[in-house]
């Protein structure tokens, strides 16, 4: 074999391939097939089109790249290393999939600089890409001026067959077409292989026609293995179409270069094995030892460092001019990028007294959103076709639509999962946007993975969930969440808040807005609730607090969340009248209570008081943590029922009489 016969482009492409092959082989784990097949399109994209600065991965006007087929992440890690990102050294490549490494088995944005979003669950990445493109379009419409195109970046995505099979991609890409996101360009790695084998066993639709129906500009590169010129021309053509997102179907061979495993599922999700690695080196004329790179290829890739510095310097000069001409807009953008909130923003939060009218917390949520939208221009979001029920419409701020990207009400349609991933992309754009997404609490089932990824990726999305219990009534058990709050509490890094009244609703938004690297989920009532005498905006951040107390040590502690706090207070009055000492604790969020110091937790729930009763219109699961062996809960461990909300609550025991009776049972 004579390596010198390889062109510089071939050396570069094979450098990507063999970094992936060698890393997977060393780890004895991974997915080498996609990087081997997709290396040509990735090289063309990163070498000829993408604008990025390896020495400043957070430069605002960089093009965003998403590897939606996240199992092939060695493609991305190889590109980061080759182009000079400090975040991925050759030692990091060698530590692929090992404990504590910066090259985990699927890309994680908070682990590795240069990774924009956390991908892995198929379809999430392309949907995140839609969110990134929404953020770009909104920022450009908000800040660009006729004489200064300050925001001007593309979002590029590589997705695979699996991404196109998952329903979330259809939801998000349908929206992208509707919105006409012309700066979103997706390259579809059309290799016809999934883990089970040929995609012919389950996936024979015409993907190109589907995307055309979505309103995308579609092209097909028939030879993605070696026809670099056609790949480049397709990307150029995609950039020229400004009123539609673009899909470039690039037909490739998975595991390209492997003599015995290419074009088979054997190369999809397992190391090639020593013999096949050797055969692949011989087949591709690669005489370099594992993790060694040809100097010419590395030097060519590293031109990205100077190129990126130049791109950013040009943009910084443009921004300096912008600051001179448009100082207020520039100051706002700088504040948003920094993640700093306006001084005193929380003074806009509505406050309530017991004399304030009884209202549903979903209505109070709507009032809060509109109040803070005026002081937080970075707030943007919407509902999955439930805005009138979720109360999430920002009044007077218009709908985000094609040609109206400056507006802040995002109409997601009946697409919960797509909405979730799009919001994640918006949050992770790096421009300081605060996105919110809304639906009924029961439909978190449709978008649970996106909520989980928001927590894993440290994306500060606000999830606004209404109709939080069986109290929603007549729609019945298909719409009545019972187990949902408990299951959502299981997600690490997710703050779940079930506010009891208006003050706690405002407090929930204070927590949500201030947590920019942690998502918050609000569970809001449909039925009207009174505003409680002891409720507090600031106390929500403590997770739990005493809303009503007794003299001396209590005989029993009643713990309520959401609408059931009122019930606990009314039951406490009865018990107090019968000579019992009762403390009532509102616990809007378990997560934040667990993060308080031991002294505070003891002050609210003293260990010496073992008689406790939790009251929540949902499953009993998990409440043993707070009520212990001598306590109990008023809970629902079956599905709900169809009837007026008040009737359903009564039949399931959510009455003062039943809470009093249960408390007496606990007291013995």
N, C-alpha and C positions, 0 to 999 in steps of 0.2 A: 504494500500500500504506500502511496505517495501523498502525504498530506498537502504538499505544495500545490497539487493540482486543484485543491479546493479554492473557490473564490472566497473573498473576505466575507461576503454575505453568508456563504455556507458555513464558514468557520464560526460566525456569530450565532447562527441558528443552531448548529450542533453544540455550541457551548451551552446554550439553554437546555438542550436535550440531555446532555451528559451530566450537567449539574443535577438535573432531576433524577436521572437514572442512578447516579452514584449515591445521592442522598437517600433515595428510597431503598437502595440495596444495603447501605450501611445500617439503616433503621430496621431493615427487614419488614417494612410496613409502609404503605402508601399507594399512590395512584400514578404510575409513570406514564400511562398511555396517553392521557390528555396533553401533558407538556410536550411529549414527543411529536404528537400530531399537530398541535396548535402553535408550536414554536415559530413557524414561518409568519403566520398572521400577527402574532404578538411582536415579533421582531420588526416587521414593517410598521406597525402601529407606533411602537415606542421609539423607533429610530427616525421615522420620517414625519410623524404627525403630532404626537402628543407634546404638549408644552408643560414642563414640570421642572422643578429645581431640586435635585437630589440632596442638596445641602440645606434646603429649607422645605421639608415636606408639607408644611402648613401654609405656604404661600397661597394667598386667597384666590388668585386668578388662575391657578393651575388647572389643567384638565384633570378630571377624575377618571380613574380606571377601576372597574369592578370585575373581579373574576367570579361570576355567578356560579360557575361549576367549581365550587370551592375545594372539592376533593382533589383537584389538580393544582393545588396551591404551590407546589414546587416550581411551576411556571412563573408565578408571581414573585416568589422569593428569589429565583434565579435572576429575574429582570431587575429586582431591587439591588441585588449584589453587583451585577454586571454594570449597571448604570451609575454606581457610586454612592448609593444610600448608605450612610453610616450605620443604619439600623440592622443591616444584614451583612455580616462579615462571612468569610469563608468558613470560620469556625462555627458560626451560627448555622450555615448550610449543613455542616457535618453533624450538628446536633438536632437535625430535623426530627420532630416528634418525640424529643426527649424531655425529661422533667426540667422545668424552669427555662426552657429554650425560648428564643424569640421567633422560632419557626415551628409553631404548633401544627397539628395535623389538619386543621382548616384555618383559614385566615381570620385573625382577630385584630380589630382596629386599635384596641387599647394596649395590645401587646407589641405590635410591630409598626413603627413609623413607616408610612408609605402605603399601608393598608387602609383604605378609606372606610370600609364597612366590614362587619363580621358576616362571612358567608359560610355555607356548608349545607344547611337544609336547602334542597334544590328549589329554585324559583325565587328564593328570598332576594338574591343578589340583583337580578334584573329588576325586581320590584323596588329595591333600594335605589337602583340606578334611575328609575322614574322619579323617585323622591329627590335625588340629587339634581336632576334636570329641572324639576319644579322649583327647587331653591334657586338655581341659576336664573331661571326665567323671571321669578319674582324679584330677585335682587336687581337684575338688569332693568326691568321695567320701573323699579322704584328709584334707582340711583343713576342710571345712565342719562346723559344729556345729548342733545343733537350734536354738540361739538366735542363730546367726550364719552366714548364707549368704555367705561371703566370696567364693567363686568362683561367678560367675553370669553367663556370657557365651555368646553365640550365635556360630555359624559360618555365614556366608552365602556362597553360591557362585552365580555366574552361569556356566552352561555352555551349550554349543551342540550342534548336530546332530553336528558332528565329534567332540566329546567323548563323545557317546552311542554313536557308531559304534566308537570304540576299545575294545578288550577290557579295558583296564585299568580303565575306569570300571565295567564290570560286576563285576569282581573286588572292587573297593573298595566299591561300593554294596551288593553282596550282603552283605558283612561289616557295613556300617553298619546294614542292616536287621536282621541277626541280633543285633547288639549293642543295637539299640533306641536309637540316639543321637538323643534327642529334641531336642537343641539344634543339630542340623544342618539347615539349610533351604537347598535348592537351587532356584534359579529357572532354568528351562530356556527359553532363547531359541529358541523353535520358529518359525524363519523359512523352513524348507524349502529353503534354498539352501546349497550348498557350492561349492568352487572349480570343480568340473566342471559345475555347473549345478543343476537341480532335484534335490533328494534323492530324488525318485521313481525315478531311474535305478538307485539302489542301496540305498535305505533306506526301507522301507515298513512296518516293524514298528510295533506299537502300544507306544510307549515307556511310556505311562502304565500299561498292564497289566503290562509287564515290571517296573516299579518296585513296583507293588502286589504282585507275586509275590516281590519281594525283601523285602517287609515294610515298605514305606514308606507314609506317608500321602500321597495324591496328589490334586491339584486341577488345574483347567484354567481359565485366564483367556483367554477367546476373543478379546478385543480388547485386546491389549497396547499398541496404538498410542495410544489416547486414553482408555481406561477406567481412570483412576487409582484410582477408588474400588474397583473390583473387585480391582485389584492389592493395595491396602492391606488389604482384607477377607481376601484369601487369605493374606497374611502373618500377619495376626492369628489366623486359624484355624490356621495352621501352628504358631504359638507356643503355641496352646492344647493341641496334641497333644504330650504330654511323653514318651510311651513309644515313639515312632517318629520316624525322620527324615522330613522332608517334601520332596516334589518339587512345585513349582508350575510347570506347563507354561503358558508365557505365549506365545501366538501373536502374532507381530509381523511387520512388513514390513521386510526388510533394506533399508537405504538409504532409510528413510522420509523423504519430502519431496523426493526427487530425481525430477523429472517423467519422465525418460527412462530412468533406470537402476535405480530402486527395484524390488525383487522380482526381481532378476536377478543372475547371478554377476558381471556387469560391475562391480558396486559392492562386491563381496566383498573383493578383494585389490589394488585399484589406485585411485589418485587419481581423483576425478571428472572432472578437466579443467576448464579455466577457464570454458568455455561452460556446462557443467553446474553448476558452482558458482554462476554467476550466475543460472541458471534456478532452482536450488534456493533461493537467497536470495529471489527473486521469489515463488516458490511458497509459501514459509513466511513471507513478509512480514518478512524480516530485513534491516533497513536499515543494519546496523552494518558497519563496515569489518572486514577480517580481523583477528582477535584482539582486537577491541573488544568490550566486554561492557556490557549495560544495567546502570546503577547499581542499579536496584531488585532485579534478579536477584542481583547480586553481594552486595548488602547482606543479602538473605535467606539466601544460602548461608553467609555469614560469621557468621550467628548460631550456627553450629556451634562456633565458637571459645569463646564464653561458655558455651554449653550443655555442651561437652566439659569445660571447666574445672570446672563445677558437678558433673558426673558424677564426675570424679576426686576432687574435694574431699569429696563424700559418701562415696566409697569409702575415702578415706584416714582419714576419721573412724571408719568402720566397722572398718578395720584397726587403728586405735589402740585401740579397745575390745577387739578380738580379742587384741592383744598383751598387754593387761592380764590378760585371762581365760585365755589359752592361750599363755603365753610360749614354751614349748618348740616348739610347732607353728609359731608365728610366726617364731621364729629359724630354723627349718629352711626355711620358705618363703622368707625373705629371703636366706638363703644360696644356695638354688637359683636364685632370680631373678638374683642377682649373678653366677652362673657360677663361684663359688668352690667348690673342693672341700674336704672336711673335712681339717683338719690331720692328717698322718700316715696318710691313707687307704691309701697304697700299702704300708703295713706288713702289710696283710691279704693281699697277693699271696703265693701259695705259693712256696716255694723248694725246690730240689732239689739233690741231690748224685749223684755216679756210683753211689752205693749205693742210691739210690731206685729203685723198681721200674720196669722198662721199661714204657712206656705210649704209647698213641696221643696225639698232640697234641690231637685232638678231646676226649679224656677229660680231659686237663689243662686244656683250655679250659673244660669244664663245671665242673671243680673251682674254677677261677679265678672264673668267673661267680658261683658260689655263695658264694665267700669274700668277694668285694667287694660282693655284694648286701647283706650285712649292714651295711656301713659307707656304702653309697651308696644311700639310699632312692630316689634319682631314677632308678636303673637299672630299665628296663622293656623287655620285648621278647619275642620268641618266634621260632618257626620256621614255615616253609611246610609243615606237616604232617610234619615230619621231626625233631621234638624228641628222640625216642629215639636217632636216628642222629647228629643234630647235637650232642647232649648239652647242650642249652640250657635245660632245665627248671630253674627256680629252686625249690628244695625248700621246701615249707611256705609258699609265698607265694601260692598259689591262682591260679585262672584269671580273667583279665579277661573277664567275661561280663555280660550284661544284669542290672542290679541288684547286681553285684559288681565295680563299677568300681575299687574300691580295690586289687584284686589286680594282680599284676605279670607273670603269664605270659600273653602274648597268643597266642591260637591263630588263626593266619592261614589255616589250611587250605591247599589246594594252589593258592596264589595268589601266586606269586613277585613278579610285577610290581606288583600291588596292595599287597603287603606293603612293597615298596620305597618306594613313594610315600607310604604311610601313615606309615612310619617317618620320612620326610623332614618330613612335616607335624608330627609329634610333636616332632622336634628343633627346628623353627622356630617353635614355639608361643611361645617367649620365657620359659618358666617353668623352664628349667634341666633338663628331663628328658633323660636319656641313653638313647635307644632303640637296640636292636639287632635285627637281622633275620637269619635263618639259612636256609640251604638247602645243597644240594650245589654245589660250585664250578662244575660243568658247567652248572648251571641259572642262572648269572649271565647266560647268553644271554637268558633270559626276562625279566630285570629290568635289563638293561644301561642302559636310558635313565634309570631311577630312580637307579641308582648314579651315572651321569654327572651328573644334576641335583643329587644330594647334594654332589658336588664343586663344581659351578658355583655352587650356592646357599650354599655354606659351611655345610652342615648336618653337625654332628658325629655322624653315625650310625656305629654299629659293625656292619660286615657280617661275619657269622660263617659262613665257607664251609668245609665239611668234604669229605672224600673228594677230596683235592687232586691226585691223579695216577693214572696207570695202575695203581698199586699197589692200588687198590680191588678190582681183579681181575675176578671172574666176571661182573659185570653188563655188561662189555664196552665197546666204543668209544662207544656212545650215552651212557654215563655216565662215561667217562674223559676228564677235561679234559687237553688237550694244548697248545692254543694260548691257553687262557684267561688264565693268569697274564701272558703277554706282552701280550695285548690290553688287560688291565686296567691294566697299567703305563703304557699310552699315555694314560690319562685324567689331565689336569692336576688337581692339588690332591687326588688320591686317594693315600693311603698304602697300599701293598700289602705285607703282611708274611707271609712263609712261615717260621714258627719251626721250629727244629731239635729242640727238646726242651722240657721243662717250664719251665726258666728263661726261655727265649726266648718261650714262650707267655705267661708272666706279664709279661715285658717288652713284648710286643705289646699287652696290655691296658693297661699303664701308658701307652704312647704313645697308644692309642685314647681312653682316658678323659681324658687331659690335653689332647687336641686337640678343643676344643669348637666350632671353626669349620672343621673339616676332617674328612672321613670317613676311616675306616680299614677296610681289608678284610683279614681274617685267613684264610689258606689252611692248613687243618689236615689232618693225616694220619688215615687210618683204621687203618693198621698201627702196631704198637707200635714205639717208638724208645727207645734208651737215653738216659739223662741224661748229658750230656757233661761232662768234667772242666773244660773251659775256657769253658763257656757262661756268659752273664751276663744278668741282667735289665736292668741299666742300659745295657749296650752296644747293645741293640736300637735305642735312640734315635739311635745313631751310624750306623745303617744297615748297616754292615759292620765287622768287627773281627777281629783275629787270635785264632784259637781254639787254634792250635798253631804253634810256630815252631822255627826252627833257629838254630844259631850262625852269625853272619855273614850275608852276603847270600845269599838263597835262589837255588838253581838254577831252581826252578819254584815257582809259586804255584798251589795248587789252591783253587778258589772253589766253595763249595757253598751250597745253600739247602735249608731243610727237611730232609727225610729223607736227603738226599744228603750232608749235612755229615758224618754218621757214615761214609759210604762214602769220603769224601775223607780222613778221619782214618786209616781202616784202610789205604787205599792209601799214605798218607804213611809209615806204619810200614814197609811193604814197601820203598818207595823209599829210605827212610833206611837200612834194613838193607843196601841195595845201594850205599851210599855217596853218595847224592844229598842235597842240602840242600833241604828242602821246608818251605814255609810253607802252612798251611791257614787260609783266611779263610771265616768264616761271613758270608753277606750276606743277612740276612733281608729287607731292604727297600732297593731301589735308590733310592727317592725321598729317604729321609733321608740316605743316603750322599752323594748329589749335593749336599745342602744343607750338608755339612760344609766347613770351610775347606780350602784347598789343602794346608796343612801336614799336616792329619790324613789326608787322602786319600793323600798321598804316603807317609805312615808305614805305611799299610796295603797299598797297591798302588804301590810305587815304580816310577817310569817306567823305571828302568834294568833292571828285571826284566821282560823281554818274553816269557819263556816262561810261559804261563799256561794253565790248563785249567779251564773251568767245567763243573760237573756239576749238572744239574737235570733232573728227570723231566718234561720238557716241550719245547716247540719251542726251536730254537736262535736264533730271531729275537731280535735285540737284544743278544745276548751279545758281539757283535763290539766293543761299546763298552768292554768290560772285558778281553777277551782279545787284541784287536788282530790285526795281520796274522800274527804269529808264534805265536799261540795257537790253541786249538781248544775244542770243547765236546763233552761227552757228552750228546746230546739226542735228542728224538723228533720227527721231522718228517713222520710219518704218523699215521693214527689208531691207537688202541690195539687190544687184542685181548681176547677172552673166555677167561680161564683163571684159576687161582688167582693171587693178587697176586704172590707170590714168583716164580712161573714167568714171569709177564709181565715183571717187572723183569729177570729173568735174560736172557730172550730179547731184550730191548731193550738189553742191555749194561750194566745197572746191577749190576755185580759188581766186586769188588776187582781181579780179574784184568784185566778190560777197562779199568778206570780206570788201572791201572798201565801197561798196554800203550799206552793213548792218551797218557799222560804221557811215556812213552819216545819215542813218535813226535814229540811236541812238542819234546822235548829233542834229538831228532835223533841 
